[in-house]
């Protein structure tokens, strides 16, 4: 498969970075073609604003939705967005890896979504292209996350509640909305206080999961 | 009441900005003291990274959680974060106004949460300060949002599902987690295609809601 690996952690020596390195190695070994979007190390611009549009439809007032629709039609997004869109178009599968901040994306990763999953590119409310007819139909997506919290906090009976339910705003309203087929999320809980042994074991489990991608998913 | 109004929309001529202006006027008229954090117009830094910490605990490796705990103890966050924290501490109520992007905060607003609701300031897993004992206990919070989507899409039977359920990752896992009492969200649907008449009517409804704050909430 062609896999786009989107990664957002600011520290190269972090457990997240170790997971990412192991993932890239494993996916390559399995014969996948992999492209990486390492958002912190490349200084990705994290906020959607008027500078995202090289030939704005209107210069007197900035309407993000209207400008995205216009830029999708004319291919006039800023270069960094066009590059990411090209990678999304190329890919059969998108893997998003990040540490959970407040039951969701760190702002850096959210910025990638806000800017790259643009109206007219990933979905189109004007033509009704969403969900079954979302513009990324035929591709898959998977969330890979670390959480400082223990699994109990994110269980059905826990204080937060069931994490897979809580993340439906991503898996359903964002990914399935754009037509992506969503694979089961891979989550490492209690990531703030891991022994080296557990870290190795978690990375090994993640590599196993990645090895099973081509076969089962 | 002392109200901190946190606002994230990039365009001063937008409907969101008109709502914000009407809100500030109404809250002042009602005798509230109001401080504004206008994230786009002030160029708020939207991403948590090592530059948030003036005297890092470790310089060889950046661990966001550990650095937040350390900076909360010592008051060594960067000045922009310290300023926001001071406003949060001052406030009885936080109002967050933004356009919904992918059933959540725009990355700019998420960055404010990631950076300002820091470990050790808003919650503390080490001491168990969360939910009933969250560090922002005694304060209130309200989401004020515009959505391009129609209300039907975000209803229980709609393709997205019930928006109040979907937003529990914010209202419960973020706000209640930090001890905030959450008021009912104020949402304007179909905000992408409003007549001037409806825009006026929506702003008027929002002003009514704000006028009722002191009495009922």
Interface residues (C-beta under 8 A of the other chain):
Chain A: X10 X11 X13 X14 X40 X46 X47 X48 X49 X50 X60 X61 X62 X63 X64 X65 X99 X101 X102 X103 X104 X105 X106 X107 X108 X110 X111 X113 X114 X117 X125 X130 X131 X148 X149 X159 X160 X161 X166 X167 X168 X169 X170 X172 X173 X174 X177 X192
Chain B: X10 X11 X13 X14 X40 X46 X47 X48 X49 X50 X60 X61 X62 X63 X64 X65 X99 X101 X102 X103 X104 X105 X106 X107 X108 X110 X111 X113 X114 X117 X125 X130 X131 X148 X149 X159 X160 X161 X166 X167 X168 X169 X170 X172 X173 X174 X177 X192
